[in-house]
Amino acid sequence: VAEVDTEEGCPVGPGFTLSKVMHLTPLLAYNKDKRGLALDGQLKHEDTNLASSSLVTDPSQKENLGIVVQYRVKVKLTLGALAGDLVAELPFTLMHPKPEDDPDNQRPSSESKNPSTAAAPDNTSQDTALDTNLIQLDTDGPENTAEPNDDIIFEDFARLRLKGETEA
């Protein structure tokens, strides 16, 4: 999703070391056409992040999860014409901090139990009309009376399901 190529500080002489810190920022603009990316949000929104890594403590439980999100950094070191290349893939965990409370952009969280933070009853008819939930297309079911869920939306699956129901 992001790539950096550098030759700064090269070649490294015998007995010397090279240490670098690289900062990568994957941008949505460069990854809109890629398939198989797990996003935390919807592809059409600008504030979309890569999904957080799945934390699996017991490898035997890995099969019980629907989708496991894992990341790794691929480091390629060119040792020269005779020695060839050395490639290492290093796994890492990507986690996002809890969003800051912004009074302009507040919505009820899935953990909130206080009914005073929920939307007012007069806005429910508007919310039903503007429902863009592509995963659960039933807007009249009891699931919609609960507070919104902040799950990851996989756009490809949603599009396929929507396409299948419009053809029926």
MDTraj code that builds the backbone (N, CA, C; nanometers):
import mdtraj as md
import numpy as np

residues = "VAL ALA GLU VAL ASP THR GLU GLU GLY CYS PRO VAL GLY PRO GLY PHE THR LEU SER LYS VAL MET HIS LEU THR PRO LEU LEU ALA TYR ASN LYS ASP LYS ARG GLY LEU ALA LEU ASP GLY GLN LEU LYS HIS GLU ASP THR ASN LEU ALA SER SER SER LEU VAL THR ASP PRO SER GLN LYS GLU ASN LEU GLY ILE VAL VAL GLN TYR ARG VAL LYS VAL LYS LEU THR LEU GLY ALA LEU ALA GLY ASP LEU VAL ALA GLU LEU PRO PHE THR LEU MET HIS PRO LYS PRO GLU ASP ASP PRO ASP ASN GLN ARG PRO SER SER GLU SER LYS ASN PRO SER THR ALA ALA ALA PRO ASP ASN THR SER GLN ASP THR ALA LEU ASP THR ASN LEU ILE GLN LEU ASP THR ASP GLY PRO GLU ASN THR ALA GLU PRO ASN ASP ASP ILE ILE PHE GLU ASP PHE ALA ARG LEU ARG LEU LYS GLY GLU THR GLU ALA".split()
xyz = np.array([
    [0.0812, -0.1200, 0.0000],
    [0.0000, 0.0000, 0.0000],
    [0.0850, 0.1257, 0.0000],
    [0.2100, 0.1123, 0.0393],
    [0.3030, 0.2254, 0.0332],
    [0.4429, 0.1699, 0.0110],
    [0.5280, 0.2497, -0.0544],
    [0.6610, 0.2016, -0.0891],
    [0.7608, 0.3162, -0.0814],
    [0.8820, 0.2843, -0.0310],
    [0.9914, 0.3814, -0.0263],
    [1.1164, 0.3112, -0.0762],
    [1.1890, 0.3774, -0.1634],
    [1.3142, 0.3238, -0.2151],
    [1.4217, 0.4288, -0.1906],
    [1.5294, 0.3898, -0.1245],
    [1.6344, 0.4861, -0.0929],
    [1.7716, 0.4215, -0.1064],
    [1.8678, 0.5042, -0.1447],
    [2.0076, 0.4613, -0.1499],
    [2.0937, 0.5537, -0.0656],
    [2.0302, 0.6340, 0.0178],
    [2.1006, 0.7291, 0.1030],
    [2.1879, 0.6533, 0.2044],
    [2.3146, 0.6902, 0.2132],
    [2.4066, 0.6245, 0.3060],
    [2.4697, 0.4995, 0.2490],
    [2.4474, 0.4726, 0.1224],
    [2.5014, 0.3519, 0.0596],
    [2.6166, 0.3913, -0.0320],
    [2.7095, 0.3110, -0.0520],
    [2.7291, 0.1780, 0.0059],
    [2.7805, 0.1857, 0.1495],
    [2.7543, 0.0797, 0.2217],
    [2.7987, 0.0695, 0.3602],
    [2.9327, -0.0054, 0.3593],
    [3.0333, 0.0589, 0.4144],
    [3.1672, 0.0000, 0.4143],
    [3.1806, -0.1125, 0.5159],
    [3.2849, -0.1937, 0.5028],
    [3.3084, -0.3038, 0.5962],
    [3.3288, -0.2510, 0.7388],
    [3.2621, -0.3132, 0.8336],
    [3.2749, -0.2754, 0.9735],
    [3.1832, -0.1600, 1.0147],
    [3.1107, -0.1022, 0.9232],
    [3.0200, 0.0071, 0.9546],
    [2.8758, -0.0441, 0.9598],
    [2.7918, 0.0331, 1.0226],
    [2.6500, -0.0032, 1.0291],
    [2.5666, 0.1104, 0.9709],
    [2.4487, 0.0754, 0.9296],
    [2.3544, 0.1735, 0.8755],
    [2.2224, 0.1541, 0.9469],
    [2.1713, 0.2603, 1.0033],
    [2.0422, 0.2561, 1.0726],
    [1.9565, 0.3690, 1.0185],
    [1.8353, 0.3363, 0.9749],
    [1.7451, 0.4365, 0.9193],
    [1.6065, 0.4192, 0.9776],
    [1.5373, 0.5291, 0.9914],
    [1.3964, 0.5284, 1.0305],
    [1.3183, 0.5821, 0.9116],
    [1.2253, 0.5027, 0.8637],
    [1.1443, 0.5421, 0.7482],
    [1.0020, 0.5672, 0.7951],
    [0.9415, 0.6703, 0.7442],
    [0.8024, 0.7021, 0.7743],
    [0.7211, 0.6847, 0.6467],
    [0.6234, 0.5957, 0.6517],
    [0.5358, 0.5714, 0.5381],
    [0.3942, 0.6132, 0.5736],
    [0.3283, 0.6790, 0.4823],
    [0.1884, 0.7148, 0.5005],
    [0.1124, 0.6664, 0.3784],
    [0.0422, 0.5528, 0.3916],
    [-0.0371, 0.5069, 0.2775],
    [-0.1552, 0.6002, 0.2552],
    [-0.1714, 0.6466, 0.1338],
    [-0.2786, 0.7398, 0.1014],
    [-0.3895, 0.6682, 0.0253],
    [-0.5118, 0.7058, 0.0554],
    [-0.6281, 0.6462, -0.0086],
    [-0.6276, 0.6729, -0.1588],
    [-0.5786, 0.7882, -0.1999],
    [-0.5783, 0.8248, -0.3420],
    [-0.4975, 0.7254, -0.4258],
    [-0.3915, 0.6680, -0.3702],
    [-0.3071, 0.5750, -0.4450],
    [-0.3548, 0.4304, -0.4346],
    [-0.4521, 0.4026, -0.3491],
    [-0.4940, 0.2654, -0.3246],
    [-0.6410, 0.2397, -0.3551],
    [-0.7088, 0.3310, -0.4211],
    [-0.8517, 0.3131, -0.4498],
    [-0.8781, 0.1952, -0.5430],
    [-0.7847, 0.1642, -0.6320],
    [-0.8058, 0.0571, -0.7285],
    [-0.7605, -0.0793, -0.6767],
    [-0.6989, -0.0849, -0.5612],
    [-0.6498, -0.2120, -0.5081],
    [-0.7626, -0.2906, -0.4444],
    [-0.7638, -0.4193, -0.4661],
    [-0.8650, -0.5086, -0.4090],
    [-0.8047, -0.5846, -0.2918],
    [-0.8874, -0.6184, -0.1957],
    [-0.8421, -0.6967, -0.0822],
    [-0.7897, -0.6154, 0.0339],
    [-0.8036, -0.4838, 0.0300],
    [-0.7612, -0.4013, 0.1417],
    [-0.8709, -0.3979, 0.2471],
    [-0.8336, -0.4179, 0.3715],
    [-0.9289, -0.4074, 0.4817],
    [-0.9246, -0.2642, 0.5327],
    [-1.0389, -0.1960, 0.5241],
    [-1.0451, -0.0554, 0.5627],
    [-1.1323, -0.0369, 0.6844],
    [-1.0959, 0.0600, 0.7639],
    [-1.1756, 0.0987, 0.8796],
    [-1.2600, 0.2183, 0.8366],
    [-1.3722, 0.1906, 0.7749],
    [-1.4580, 0.2943, 0.7197],
    [-1.4963, 0.2568, 0.5789],
    [-1.5466, 0.3524, 0.5040],
    [-1.5889, 0.3255, 0.3675],
    [-1.4918, 0.3883, 0.2694],
    [-1.4784, 0.3252, 0.1544],
    [-1.3817, 0.3668, 0.0539],
    [-1.4085, 0.5075, 0.0024],
    [-1.5339, 0.5486, 0.0000],
    [-1.5661, 0.6794, -0.0568],
    [-1.5353, 0.7958, 0.0373],
    [-1.5119, 0.7682, 0.1656],
    [-1.4842, 0.8748, 0.2612],
    [-1.3348, 0.9034, 0.2678],
    [-1.2997, 1.0279, 0.2886],
    [-1.1595, 1.0681, 0.2927],
    [-1.0909, 1.0312, 0.4238],
    [-1.1663, 1.0110, 0.5327],
    [-1.1042, 0.9821, 0.6617],
    [-1.0931, 0.8323, 0.6875],
    [-1.0807, 0.7541, 0.5832],
    [-1.0698, 0.6091, 0.5945],
    [-0.9275, 0.5708, 0.6334],
    [-0.9145, 0.4734, 0.7240],
    [-0.7843, 0.4211, 0.7660],
    [-0.7733, 0.2753, 0.7269],
    [-0.6505, 0.2251, 0.7239],
    [-0.6328, 0.0816, 0.7129],
    [-0.6877, 0.0183, 0.8399],
    [-0.7455, -0.0985, 0.8277],
    [-0.8042, -0.1655, 0.9433],
    [-0.6963, -0.2041, 1.0433],
    [-0.7323, -0.2058, 1.1694],
    [-0.6394, -0.2477, 1.2733],
    [-0.6102, -0.3966, 1.2598],
    [-0.4940, -0.4365, 1.3063],
    [-0.4547, -0.5767, 1.3010],
    [-0.5436, -0.6608, 1.3908],
    [-0.5656, -0.7849, 1.3502],
    [-0.6378, -0.8802, 1.4341],
    [-0.5402, -0.9362, 1.5362],
    [-0.5787, -0.9336, 1.6619],
    [-0.4935, -0.9872, 1.7672],
    [-0.5387, -1.1287, 1.7975],
    [-0.4557, -1.2253, 1.7624],
    [-0.4864, -1.3661, 1.7834],
    [-0.3833, -1.4209, 1.8809],
    [-0.4283, -1.4542, 2.0033],
    [-0.3354, -1.5062, 2.1031],
    [-0.3172, -1.6564, 2.0902],
    [-0.4204, -1.7262, 2.0493],
    [-0.4137, -1.8711, 2.0341],
    [-0.4236, -1.9052, 1.8852],
    [-0.3170, -1.9573, 1.8241],
    [-0.3194, -1.9853, 1.6805],
    [-0.4297, -2.0830, 1.6386],
    [-0.4742, -2.1695, 1.7285],
    [-0.5811, -2.2621, 1.6913],
    [-0.7150, -2.1908, 1.6784],
    [-0.7306, -2.0740, 1.7414],
    [-0.8547, -1.9970, 1.7316],
    [-0.8585, -1.9099, 1.6057],
    [-0.7490, -1.9050, 1.5328],
    [-0.7402, -1.8223, 1.4127],
    [-0.8434, -1.8650, 1.3084],
    [-0.8751, -1.9936, 1.3055],
    [-0.9698, -2.0456, 1.2074],
    [-1.1131, -2.0049, 1.2380],
    [-1.1417, -1.9647, 1.3610],
    [-1.2773, -1.9260, 1.3982],
    [-1.3120, -1.7843, 1.3531],
    [-1.2116, -1.7044, 1.3218],
    [-1.2355, -1.5669, 1.2790],
    [-1.2710, -1.5651, 1.1307],
    [-1.3550, -1.4714, 1.0913],
    [-1.3937, -1.4608, 0.9512],
    [-1.2814, -1.4055, 0.8660],
    [-1.2254, -1.2939, 0.9061],
    [-1.1174, -1.2291, 0.8323],
    [-1.0100, -1.1890, 0.9328],
    [-0.8879, -1.2273, 0.9050],
    [-0.7754, -1.1928, 0.9912],
    [-0.6927, -1.0875, 0.9184],
    [-0.6708, -0.9747, 0.9854],
    [-0.5947, -0.8645, 0.9264],
    [-0.4545, -0.8682, 0.9845],
    [-0.3553, -0.8809, 0.8955],
    [-0.2156, -0.8832, 0.9363],
    [-0.1357, -0.7941, 0.8424],
    [-0.0313, -0.7337, 0.8946],
    [0.0548, -0.6464, 0.8158],
    [0.1993, -0.6902, 0.8309],
    [0.2779, -0.6603, 0.7289],
    [0.4212, -0.6862, 0.7375],
    [0.4943, -0.5861, 0.6474],
    [0.6179, -0.5598, 0.6858],
    [0.7058, -0.4710, 0.6100],
    [0.8049, -0.5597, 0.5369],
    [0.8191, -0.5360, 0.4091],
    [0.9149, -0.6123, 0.3292],
    [1.0381, -0.5242, 0.3087],
    [1.1534, -0.5747, 0.3542],
    [1.2803, -0.5026, 0.3429],
    [1.3678, -0.5798, 0.2457],
    [1.4137, -0.5103, 0.1435],
    [1.4999, -0.5740, 0.0432],
    [1.6357, -0.5045, 0.0467],
    [1.7394, -0.5820, 0.0706],
    [1.8756, -0.5310, 0.0802],
    [1.9557, -0.5883, -0.0364],
    [2.0102, -0.4999, -0.1187],
    [2.0927, -0.5434, -0.2307],
    [2.2375, -0.5488, -0.1832],
    [2.2951, -0.6679, -0.1860],
    [2.4301, -0.6890, -0.1338],
    [2.5379, -0.6745, -0.2399],
    [2.5009, -0.6651, -0.3626],
    [2.5990, -0.6501, -0.4701],
    [2.5711, -0.7493, -0.5808],
    [2.6492, -0.7367, -0.6865],
    [2.6269, -0.8204, -0.8043],
    [2.6531, -0.9678, -0.7754],
    [2.7535, -0.9983, -0.6936],
    [2.7865, -1.1387, -0.6676],
    [2.7029, -1.1988, -0.5549],
    [2.6700, -1.1205, -0.4535],
    [2.5983, -1.1737, -0.3370],
    [2.4474, -1.1770, -0.3584],
    [2.3938, -1.0920, -0.4444],
    [2.2505, -1.0928, -0.4706],
    [2.1724, -1.0052, -0.3732],
    [2.0478, -1.0411, -0.3513],
    [1.9577, -0.9634, -0.2647],
    [1.9211, -1.0438, -0.1409],
    [1.8971, -0.9718, -0.0335],
    [1.8481, -1.0310, 0.0902],
    [1.7109, -0.9685, 0.1179],
    [1.6076, -1.0525, 0.1326],
    [1.4718, -1.0043, 0.1535],
    [1.4227, -1.0557, 0.2878],
    [1.3672, -0.9649, 0.3671],
    [1.3099, -1.0028, 0.4972],
    [1.1709, -0.9413, 0.5082],
    [1.0755, -1.0196, 0.5587],
    [0.9410, -0.9700, 0.5850],
    [0.9202, -0.9664, 0.7357],
    [0.8955, -0.8481, 0.7876],
    [0.8825, -0.8282, 0.9312],
    [0.7377, -0.7971, 0.9659],
    [0.6730, -0.8810, 1.0461],
    [0.5335, -0.8526, 1.0829],
    [0.5263, -0.7385, 1.1831],
    [0.4177, -0.6625, 1.1772],
    [0.3941, -0.5577, 1.2755],
    [0.2447, -0.5461, 1.3009],
    [0.2121, -0.4833, 1.4125],
    [0.0732, -0.4648, 1.4526],
    [0.0345, -0.3201, 1.4299],
    [-0.0773, -0.3009, 1.3617],
    [-0.1282, -0.1668, 1.3355],
    [-0.2542, -0.1467, 1.4184],
    [-0.2501, -0.0497, 1.5072],
    [-0.3661, -0.0182, 1.5907],
    [-0.3916, 0.1317, 1.5797],
    [-0.5175, 0.1678, 1.5889],
    [-0.5558, 0.3082, 1.5836],
    [-0.5964, 0.3547, 1.7215],
    [-0.5585, 0.4767, 1.7602],
    [-0.6014, 0.5279, 1.8910],
    [-0.7509, 0.5582, 1.8884],
    [-0.8081, 0.5661, 2.0073],
    [-0.9487, 0.6021, 2.0187],
    [-0.9658, 0.7434, 1.9637],
    [-1.0660, 0.7660, 1.8780],
    [-1.0846, 0.9007, 1.8229],
    [-1.1140, 1.0014, 1.9322],
    [-1.0638, 1.1229, 1.9122],
    [-1.0897, 1.2298, 2.0084],
    [-1.2355, 1.2719, 1.9975],
    [-1.2920, 1.3147, 2.1101],
    [-1.4296, 1.3622, 2.1101],
    [-1.4335, 1.5002, 2.0470],
    [-1.4973, 1.5083, 1.9319],
    [-1.5113, 1.6341, 1.8594],
    [-1.6570, 1.6765, 1.8680],
    [-1.6877, 1.7917, 1.9302],
    [-1.8277, 1.8299, 1.9468],
    [-1.8988, 1.8525, 1.8136],
    [-1.8258, 1.8843, 1.7055],
    [-1.8894, 1.9054, 1.5761],
    [-1.9247, 1.7738, 1.5077],
    [-1.8513, 1.6679, 1.5386],
    [-1.8693, 1.5411, 1.4684],
    [-1.8993, 1.4292, 1.5669],
    [-1.9946, 1.4480, 1.6546],
    [-2.0274, 1.3458, 1.7523],
    [-2.1375, 1.2573, 1.6991],
    [-2.1226, 1.1284, 1.7241],
    [-2.2290, 1.0338, 1.6969],
    [-2.2296, 0.9360, 1.8125],
    [-2.3419, 0.8745, 1.8428],
    [-2.3453, 0.7841, 1.9572],
    [-2.2571, 0.6632, 1.9316],
    [-2.1745, 0.6299, 2.0296],
    [-2.0869, 0.5143, 2.0146],
    [-2.1610, 0.3875, 2.0520],
    [-2.1063, 0.2743, 2.0085],
    [-2.1720, 0.1473, 2.0356],
    [-2.1607, 0.1081, 2.1825],
    [-2.0716, 0.1758, 2.2589],
    [-2.0572, 0.1435, 2.4000],
    [-2.1469, 0.2291, 2.4882],
    [-2.2082, 0.3332, 2.4338],
    [-2.2886, 0.4250, 2.5133],
    [-2.4209, 0.3609, 2.5523],
    [-2.4543, 0.3673, 2.6786],
    [-2.5795, 0.3114, 2.7286],
    [-2.6767, 0.4209, 2.7707],
    [-2.6355, 0.5455, 2.7617],
    [-2.7170, 0.6570, 2.8060],
    [-2.8153, 0.6955, 2.6960],
    [-2.9479, 0.6862, 2.7195],
    [-3.0426, 0.7174, 2.6136],
    [-3.0427, 0.8646, 2.5748],
    [-2.9907, 0.9521, 2.6583],
    [-2.9904, 1.0942, 2.6245],
    [-2.8915, 1.1257, 2.5131],
    [-2.7925, 1.0369, 2.4879],
    [-2.6975, 1.0626, 2.3804],
    [-2.7475, 1.0097, 2.2465],
    [-2.8553, 0.9354, 2.2448],
    [-2.9086, 0.8817, 2.1202],
    [-2.9763, 0.9933, 2.0417],
    [-3.0030, 0.9661, 1.9138],
    [-3.0674, 1.0660, 1.8288],
    [-3.2092, 1.0924, 1.8765],
    [-3.2564, 1.2116, 1.8515],
    [-3.3913, 1.2494, 1.8922],
    [-3.4936, 1.1716, 1.8092],
    [-3.6138, 1.1416, 1.8650],
    [-3.7120, 1.0623, 1.7929],
    [-3.7577, 1.1256, 1.6627],
    [-3.7551, 1.2589, 1.6524],
    [-3.8031, 1.3208, 1.5299],
    [-3.7045, 1.3032, 1.4143],
    [-3.5791, 1.2612, 1.4398],
    [-3.4814, 1.2400, 1.3343],
    [-3.4809, 1.0963, 1.2836],
    [-3.5553, 1.0059, 1.3447],
    [-3.5486, 0.8656, 1.3052],
    [-3.6054, 0.8423, 1.1668],
    [-3.7074, 0.9162, 1.1261],
    [-3.7620, 0.8971, 0.9923],
    [-3.6609, 0.9415, 0.8869],
    [-3.5846, 1.0480, 0.9149],
    [-3.4810, 1.0923, 0.8226],
    [-3.3675, 0.9912, 0.8162],
    [-3.3267, 0.9345, 0.9306],
    [-3.2181, 0.8374, 0.9334],
    [-3.2540, 0.7131, 0.8536],
    [-3.3784, 0.6682, 0.8606],
    [-3.4209, 0.5499, 0.7866],
    [-3.4185, 0.5786, 0.6372],
    [-3.4587, 0.6973, 0.5970],
    [-3.4604, 0.7322, 0.4559],
    [-3.3193, 0.7456, 0.3996],
    [-3.2225, 0.7893, 0.4806],
    [-3.0863, 0.8100, 0.4351],
    [-2.9939, 0.6947, 0.4710],
    [-3.0486, 0.5783, 0.5039],
    [-2.9683, 0.4643, 0.5460],
    [-2.8834, 0.4155, 0.4298],
    [-2.7499, 0.4150, 0.4471],
    [-2.6586, 0.3695, 0.3426],
    [-2.5836, 0.2446, 0.3861],
    [-2.6378, 0.1692, 0.4781],
    [-2.5743, 0.0477, 0.5260],
    [-2.5841, -0.0581, 0.4176],
    [-2.4707, -0.0901, 0.3532],
    [-2.4712, -0.1862, 0.2441],
    [-2.4557, -0.3294, 0.2922],
    [-2.4184, -0.3496, 0.4165],
    [-2.4008, -0.4836, 0.4674],
    [-2.5361, -0.5431, 0.5059],
    [-2.6126, -0.4735, 0.5858],
    [-2.7444, -0.5192, 0.6288],
    [-2.8477, -0.4335, 0.5570],
    [-2.9113, -0.4867, 0.4529],
    [-3.0030, -0.4087, 0.3718],
    [-3.1414, -0.3963, 0.4335],
    [-3.1734, -0.4728, 0.5377],
    [-3.3035, -0.4660, 0.6016],
    [-3.3049, -0.3467, 0.6965],
    [-3.3756, -0.2382, 0.6580],
    [-3.3778, -0.1186, 0.7418],
    [-3.4922, -0.1192, 0.8408],
    [-3.5850, -0.2150, 0.8301],
    [-3.7003, -0.2176, 0.9190],
    [-3.6854, -0.3164, 1.0331],
    [-3.5775, -0.3940, 1.0350],
    [-3.5609, -0.4988, 1.1354],
    [-3.5270, -0.4428, 1.2721],
    [-3.5274, -0.5296, 1.3757],
    [-3.4964, -0.4836, 1.5110],
    [-3.3512, -0.4432, 1.5278],
    [-3.2632, -0.4807, 1.4344],
    [-3.1232, -0.4428, 1.4461],
    [-3.1061, -0.2918, 1.4345],
    [-3.1919, -0.2265, 1.3574],
    [-3.1774, -0.0829, 1.3362],
    [-3.2242, 0.0000, 1.4537],
    [-3.3000, -0.0570, 1.5436],
    [-3.3438, 0.0198, 1.6591],
    [-3.2312, 0.0351, 1.7601],
    [-3.1303, -0.0510, 1.7529],
    [-3.0144, -0.0402, 1.8427],
    [-2.9238, 0.0722, 1.7930],
    [-2.8255, 0.1057, 1.8747],
    [-2.7305, 0.2093, 1.8369],
    [-2.6412, 0.1582, 1.7251],
    [-2.5828, 0.2482, 1.6433],
    [-2.5027, 0.2043, 1.5295],
    [-2.3781, 0.1283, 1.5735],
    [-2.3387, 0.0334, 1.4905],
    [-2.2222, -0.0494, 1.5176],
    [-2.1054, 0.0044, 1.4355],
    [-1.9864, 0.0105, 1.4932],
    [-1.8702, 0.0671, 1.4267],
    [-1.7827, -0.0413, 1.3651],
    [-1.8413, -0.1377, 1.2962],
    [-1.7657, -0.2463, 1.2365],
    [-1.7016, -0.2018, 1.1063],
    [-1.6041, -0.2792, 1.0636],
    [-1.5378, -0.2546, 0.9363],
    [-1.6347, -0.2924, 0.8246],
    [-1.6396, -0.2107, 0.7212],
    [-1.7239, -0.2402, 0.6055],
    [-1.6314, -0.2784, 0.4910],
    [-1.6504, -0.3967, 0.4376],
    [-1.5725, -0.4415, 0.3242],
    [-1.6547, -0.4114, 0.1989],
    [-1.6103, -0.3124, 0.1249],
    [-1.6866, -0.2596, 0.0126],
    [-1.7154, -0.3649, -0.0935],
    [-1.6188, -0.4523, -0.1248],
    [-1.6411, -0.5514, -0.2305],
    [-1.7550, -0.6448, -0.1953],
    [-1.7582, -0.6933, -0.0706],
    [-1.8645, -0.7840, -0.0297],
    [-1.9994, -0.7141, -0.0341],
    [-2.0026, -0.5905, 0.0088],
    [-2.1278, -0.5156, 0.0101],
    [-2.1788, -0.4935, -0.1322],
    [-2.0887, -0.4617, -0.2235],
    [-2.1300, -0.4396, -0.3623],
    [-2.1849, -0.5672, -0.4228],
    [-2.1182, -0.6808, -0.3966],
    [-2.1662, -0.8074, -0.4513],
    [-2.3037, -0.8422, -0.3973],
    [-2.3269, -0.8201, -0.2695],
    [-2.4562, -0.8519, -0.2108],
    [-2.5638, -0.7608, -0.2666],
    [-2.5332, -0.6330, -0.2795],
    [-2.6282, -0.5368, -0.3339],
    [-2.6610, -0.5720, -0.4787],
    [-2.5606, -0.6094, -0.5551],
    [-2.5818, -0.6466, -0.6947],
    [-2.6685, -0.7713, -0.7035],
    [-2.6459, -0.8687, -0.6153],
    [-2.7236, -0.9927, -0.6156],
    [-2.8696, -0.9691, -0.5809],
    [-2.8995, -0.8755, -0.4916],
    [-3.0381, -0.8506, -0.4531],
    [-3.1112, -0.7663, -0.5554],
    [-3.0395, -0.6847, -0.6322],
    [-3.1076, -0.6058, -0.7347],
    [-3.1402, -0.6904, -0.8560],
    [-3.0628, -0.7966, -0.8800],
    [-3.0902, -0.8853, -0.9930],
    [-3.2056, -0.9795, -0.9648],
    [-3.2323, -1.0079, -0.8367],
    [-3.3372, -1.1037, -0.8020],
    [-3.4759, -1.0479, -0.8257],
])
top = md.Topology()
chain = top.add_chain()
for i, resn in enumerate(residues, 1):
    res = top.add_residue(resn, chain, resSeq=i)
    for name in ("N", "CA", "C"):
        top.add_atom(name, md.element.get_by_symbol(name[0]), res)
traj = md.Trajectory(xyz[None], top)
